[in-house]
Amino acid sequence: MVIRTRLRAFLNQLALFVGTAAAIAYFSFQAFNGDHGIQAQRQFDQQKQKLSDELASLKDQHAALERRVNLLRADTIDPDMLEEKSRELLGFVHPNDVIVFLPK
C-alpha cells in the first residue's frame, strides 16, 4: 500500500515536470518560430527595408516625372522638350540629324 502511494506521488511529480517541460518547449518554439516570433520580426524588418528602398526609388521617379511635366506646362514650356516630344510623336527628323539604321 505504501509503495503504491510513493509510486503514485513519483509519477505525479514526473507528469508535472514533463508537462512543464513540454509547455516551456512549446512556448520557446513559438517565441522563436511563431507568427510574431523572432524570425518573423526579422522578416518584417527585411520587408520593411525593402519597401522603404522601393518607396525612395518611386519618389525619385515621381520627382523626375514632375520636373518633366513642369517643363511641358503651357506657361513655361521648354523649346527643347517640345521639339523632342513632337519628333517622338510625329516621327519627324531634323535635316541636320544623322540617322543610323541598326540590324534587328
N, C-alpha and C positions, 0 to 999 in steps of 0.2 A: 504494500500500500504506500509506504513512504517512497519507494523507488519510483512509482508512477507519478507521484506529486513532484518529485525532483525532476524527473524526465519531462513532465508537462511544463514546469517552470523554465527548464532549459530550452525547450522547444519554443515557448512563448517569447523568451528573450531573443532566441535565434531568429524567429519570424519578425520580431520588431526591428532587429538590426538589418536583416535582409530587406525588409520593406523600406526602411530609412535609406539604406544604400541605393536601392532602386530609385527612390524618389529623388535623391541627390543626383544620381547619374542622369535621370530624365531631365531634370531642370538644368543641369550643366550642359547637356547636349543641346537643349532648346536655346539656352543663352548664347551658345556659340553658333549653331546652325539654323536656328528658327527664323521665322518671318521677320522678326525685329531683333535678331541677334547681331553678334559682332560682324560676321561675314556679310550679312545683309546691309549693315551700316556702311561697310567698306564699298559694297557695290553701289549703294545710293550715293556715296561721296564721289565715286568714279563717274557715275552717270551725271551727277550734278556738275562736275568739272567739264565733262564732255559737252553738256548742253550749254554751259557758260561760254565755252570756246565757240560753239556754233552761234550763239547769240551775238558774241562780239564780231564774228565774221559777217553775220547778216546785218548788223548795224553799220559796219564798214561799207557793205554793198549798198545799203539804203542811202548812206551819205553820198556815195559816188553817184548813184542814180538821181538823188536830189540835186546835186551840182549840175548834172547834165540837163535836168528839167529846167533849172533856173537859167541855163544858157539858152534854152529854146523858148523862153517866155516872150510874149509879144512886145513888151515894153523894153526889154534888154536882150534882144536876140543877137547872138554871136554870128557874124557872117561866115566864119569858117565852119561852124557847126551846121548852119543852114545849108551850105554848099555840100558838105559831107552827106547829110541826110537826103538831100534832093538827088544827089548822084546815086546813092544806095537804093532809093525807092524807084527812081525813074530809069536807072540803068544807063545814064549818060556818062560820057568820058570827056574830059577836058582835052583840047587839041595838044597840049604840051605833055600830057601823060604818056608814059611808056607802059605798054601792055605786054605782059609775059604770059604765054599760054603754057601751063604745066600739064604733063600727061596724067591721065587719071589712073 
